[in-house]
């Protein structure tokens, strides 16, 4: 594993923590490491001081014994030996176990206490010496009692230091939570509430100068955002009003039903039903790429291009060719439009349609079968020289023309599964002998059920037209 990779992951992990966790982690880590370091240093200092003190004490004892041996030398070696044994017997207690004395005189005589069989050079013993002439004396004893006593003292001091550190850390943690973490979390909660409601909220009282500055800046930003949201809402309301004038409204003709449901407050689907000279109807359904304001602007462009046409003598393919030229001139390179145009004759006869890459639409035959209306040309806005083809369909009375945008088949449920065209086809085949309005409502309802309460990601539009019997010319009996 590369060291910088571990460091990067650690930074990312630390950055993902809440601020209170970061503060507590840093402060408590520093306090904990410092406390452990102080405890270790205090323990070592206590042990070294105890050993040095005992060494000094033993050196003083050796000096006193050396003087005594010098004074007893003229009484003979037996007197010196008896003195050493008496000293060791008196000193060899629980507090000074294994006490030994060794003495060397310049005359070559050597004296040792009765405990001298203990190895005085062992690392587990403490020694003190006196080198005053003519006698050298070495006194030693076991280091265990000294170490145990020093350790007990050091542990008592460590306990006091540990308790003091814990109390200090608790006070620091409480101050961090009270002065920094809690105000930041309260401020974060208020900002989140503002983001959800887009209405002004009361900000918490700052606990220090930095938070006061941050709170002031956030308050100013919120007021500015509220004003901008109000302006945006007013502009969207005006855009909705304008788009409602551009879209075909609910038809009074029972043979036509329009269900129009934008994914955003304004949408990119466009529907138009045009009464032509002679009684024919031209039904247009366009779907501008995307949704929201940019798509709505594209729909307005399509509307302007459609109303500028004299479509009385134009076939659906000719209408699409003319619109394609206008879209290529008026739209951005990344914008495009799918569209289907259907001409329904007033006096009966075959309908004619042309589709510029539009979602597959259908004719619901009265007996329950479906006829697909597939694309007959390229999407609008890509190639100004694109050609489109007309397709004629012979329909009978009771057949229903079903046009829709791709927002229905591309509806996504909570598991990310698309509704799909096959589901729409299965639903349509069950709708024989229905009115155009009930067919449109059923298609839209199936998409909404699939969404299961989720917001639609794209605009959903359904246009249904019933094919009527041929009308008799006026004056004919």
N, C-alpha and C positions, 0 to 999 in steps of 0.2 A: 504494500500500500504506500502510495506516495505521501510524504509528510504534509505537503501543502493541501492535498485532497482531504486529509483528516482535519486540518485547520479550517478549511473552507466549510466542511460539514459542521464543525463545532460552532463556527460563527453563525451559520444558518440556523442551527438548533437554538443557540442563545437568542438570536433575533426573533425566533418564533414564540419566545416566552412572554408572558405578561410583564409589565413594567414592575409590578410589586414582586414578582418572582425573581426578576433580574436583580433588583435592589437587595432583596433578602439573601439571594444566593451569593452575590459579591461581598456584601458586608459580613455575613456569617462565615464565609470562607476565609476572609482576611482575619476576622477576629479569632476564628478557630485555629488557623495556622499560627498566628501570633501567640495565642495562649499556649499551644503545645510547645512552641519554641521557648517561651518563657519558663514553662514548667520543666522542660529538659535542662535548660541552663541553670535554673535554681537548684534542681536536683544534683547536677554535677558540682555546683559550687558548694552545696551543703556537704556532699561526700568529701570533696577535697579539703574543705576547712576542718572537718572532723578528723581526718587522717593527719593533717599537718599539726593540729592541736595535740593529738596523741603522740606524734613523733617528738614534738617539743617537750611534752611531759616526760616521755621516756628518756630524752636526752638530759633533762634536769635530774632525773633519778639516777642515771648513769654517772653524772658528775658527782652527786652526793655519795654514791657507793664508792667511786674512785677515791675520794678523800678519806672515807672510812677505812678502806683497805690500806691506804698509805699509813694511817694511824695505827692499824692493827698488825702491820707487817712485823714489828719487832716482837710480837707475841707468838709468832710462828704461824705456819700454814694452816694448822688445825683451827686456830681462832678465826682466820680469814674464811675457811670453808664453812665453819659453823655460822658465821655471820651471813654469808651468801644464802645458805639454806634457810635461815630464819627469815631473811628478806623475801625469798620466793614463797615460803609458806604463808607469810602474811599477805603477799600481793596476789597469790594464785587463787583468786575468788571468782565468783560468777561474772563480775564486771571486768576482770582481767585474767581470763583463763590462759593456761599454758605459759605463765610468766617464767622467763629464763634470764639468767645473768651469767655472763662470761667475762673473765678478767685475765689480762696478760700483763706481766711485769717485765721491766727491762732486764731483770736477772734471769729471765727465761721461765719463771714459774707461771703455771697456768691454773686458774681456779674456775670451777663451774658449779652452778647450783645443781641440786638433785633432779631438776627438770631439764637438764641440758641435752637429754637424749632427743629432745624436739629439734628439728632442723631449723635453725634461726634464719637461714637464708631463703626459706620458702616465701613465695610471692604472697601467700595467704597470711603473712605475719607483718607486724609493724615493728620497726627497730629504732632505737635511739642510742647514740654513742657519746662517750666522753674520752677525748684523747689527751688529757692532761698528764704530763710526765710525773712519775715514772710508770704509771699504771694506765692501761687502756681497758675501758669497760664497755661492753655491749649488752643492752637490755632489749628484750623482744617479748611480744605477747601476740596472741591470736587476733587477727583483724575482724573476726566475725562479729563480736559484740559491738565494736565501734561502727562497723558498717550498718548493722541492724539498727542501732540507736540513731545514726545519721539518717538512715532511710525513713524511719518512723517520723523523725522531725521534718524531713523534706516532704513526706506525704501529707503531713498536717498542714504545712505551708502551701503545698500544691492544692489541697482541698479548698483552703481559704481563697487562693488565687483563682481557682476554677469557679467557685461560687461567685466571686466578684466579677469575673469575666462574663458569666452567664447573665448576671443582673445587668451589667453594662450593655451586653448585646440585646437583651430584652428591651431596655430603655431605648437604644438606638433603633431597633426594629419598630417599636411602637411609634417613635417620632417619624421614621420613614413612611410608615403606613398612614399616619395622621396628616403629615405635612405634604407628602408627595404622591404616594400611591393612591390613596383614597380620593383626593381631589382630581387626579388624572383620570381615574376610572369613572368618577361622577361626570367629569367633563366629556369623556368618551361616550358615555351613555346618552348625555344630552345631545351630542352631535349626531349620534346614531338615530335618536328620536327625530331630530330635525330632518335628517336625510329621508326618513320614512314618511313624515307628515308634511314636510315643506312649509311648516309654520313656525313662527318664532317660539323659542323655549327660554325659560329662565336658566341662566348659567349659574353654576355653584360659586359661592364666595371664595375668592383666591386666598391661599394661605401664605403666599410669599410673592416677592416682586416678579419673579419669572412667570409664575402662573397668572399673576395679574395681567402681565403683558400679553400672554397667550390668550387669556379669556377675553381681553379687550379686542384683540385682533379677530378672534372667532366671532364675537358679537357683531363686529362691523361686517365681517364676511357674510354672516347669516342675514343681516338686514339687506345687504346688497343682493344676495341670492333670492330672498323673498320678493324683492322688487322685480328682479329679472324673471322669476317664475310667474309673477302676476302679469308681466308684459308678455311672456311666452303664452300663458293661458289665453290672454286676450287675442293674441295673434292667431292661435290655433282655433279659437272660437270663430274668428272672422274667416279663417281658412275653411272650417267646416261649413259655414254658411255659404261661402263661395262654391265649395265643391258640391253642396246639395243642389245648387242651381245648375251645376254642370252635369250632374248625374240624372239619369231618367228616374222619375219618381214612380210611386206605385201606380200601376196602370189600372184604369177603370174598366178595361176590357177583360172579361173573365177568361179569355183565351190566352192571356199573358200574365205570368207571375214573375216578380223580381225579388230575390232575397239577397241583400247586399250587407255584409258585415265586415267592416275593416278591422285589421289586427291592431292598428294604432288609431289615434284620434282622426287622422286623415289617411287616405289610402291611395293605392295605385291601380285598383281595378276600375274599369270604366265601362258603363253600360249605356247604350243609346238605342231607342226604337224610333225609327224615322218613317213617317207616313209619306210615301212617294206619290207623285202625280199619277193618277190612274188607280190608286188604292193599294198598290203593293206596299209591303212593309220591309224595311231594311233593319235587321237586328244586328247590332255590333256589340261584341264583348272583347275588351282588351285587358291585358295584365302587364303592367309596367314592372320591370325588374325591381325587387325590393319592396319596401313599404314605408309608411311615414311621409314626411314632407317632401323629400326628393321624388318619391314615386308619385305623390299627388301632383307635383309640378309636371311630371311626365304625362299623367292622365289629362291634365289641362291642355297640354300641347296636342294630344290626340283629339280631344274635344274640339279645339280650334280648327284642326285640320279637317275633321269630319264635317263640321258645319259649313266650312268654306267650299265643300264639294257640291256640285250639282250631280247627285247620284241617280237621278231619274233614269238616265240611259246607260248607266254603268253597271256592269256585272260585278259580283263580289270580288273576283280576281282583279278587275280594273280598279276597284276601290282600294284594295290592298296595295296595288302597285303605286297609286297616287300617294297614299299615306306613307309608304316606305320612303319615297323620295323626300317627302316633307320631314319625316323623322330623322333621316340621315343629315339633313341640313340643319335642323333645329336642336338636336340632342347632342350630349357629350359622347365621345367615342365608346365609353364603357357602359352606356345606357342602351337598352334594347327593349322591344315590346313584342309580346305574342298577342295574336288577335284572330278572332273568327268572325266572319261576316256572312249572314244568311239572308237571302232574299225570298220572302214568302209571297207568292202571287195572290192577288185579291180574288181572282175568278177561278181558283183551283189550278191544277196542273202541278208539275214537279217543282220542288223547292231547289234553289241553287245555293251552294255555299263554297267558300274558299277559306283556308286556314293558314295563317303565317306562324307555323311552329307552335300553335296553341295546344293546350291540354286537350286530350281526346274527349270529345263530346259524344252525345248519343241521341238516337231516335228510339223512343219507347213505343214499339208496335202495340197496337191495341190487344193483340193476342198474347203479349208478354215477352216477345223476343226483342233483342236490341240490335240496332244498326250503329256501327261506330262512325264518327265523323273525325277522321284523322287529318293530319297536316297535309297541305297541298303546296307548301312553299316555305321559303326561308323566313326566319324571325325578322321582324322589322328593325331597321336601324343598323344593319351590318353591311349590306351590299346595295347601293342605290340602283343597280341594274338588275336586281333580282326579279324573277318571273314567278307568277302564281297561276294556279289552275282552278277552274270552276268544276264542281261536281254536282250533277243533278240527281235528285232522289225522288222517286214516285212514292207518295205517301197516301194513305187512306184516312178517311174521317175517323177521329178517335185516337190517332197516333199523336204522340207528344214529343216535341223537340226539347232536349235537355242540354243546355249549355252551361259550362261551369269553368271556374278558374282553378289553378292547380293547388290553391290553398286547402281545398277539401281533401284531395287524395294524399297530400303531404302533411296532414295533421298527425301529430306525434303524441303518443300516450306517455304515461309516467315512466314506462320502461324503455322509451326511445323507439318504439315500434310504429312504423308508418301505417296509416289507415289503408292506403293503396287503392288502385283502381279496381282490383278484383272484388274488394268489399263493397265498393260503390255499385259495381255491376250486379252483385248478388242482391243488394237492396233494391235496385231498380227493377229487377225481374219480378219482384213481389208486388210491384205497384201498378199492375194492370187496371185499366178502367178507373183511374183516379183523375181528379181535376188537376190542372197545371199548378195551382197553389199548393195542394196537398203533396204533389210530387216534389216541388221545390222545398217545402218545409221538411219532408221526410229525409231528403238528401242532406240538408243542413243539419238536421237532428242527429243523424248517424255520425257526422263528423264531430259534433259537440260531445256526444256520448263517448267517442273514442278519446277525446281530449281529457275527459274526466275531471273537469274543473280547471285545467291548465289553460293559460292564455294562448290563443292561436299565434303561431309564428308568422303567418302570412294572411293576407286578405282572403275572405271566402265569399264567393258570389255564385248564385245559381239563377239562371233565366230559363223558364219553361214556357213553351208555346204550344197550344193545342191546334192541330190541323183540322180545319173545318171543312164541310162539304162545299163544293163550288157554288158561288152565289149566282142566282139567276139575274140576267140583265134587266133593268127597270123597263116596264112596259110590256114584258113578255108574259102571256097568260099560261 
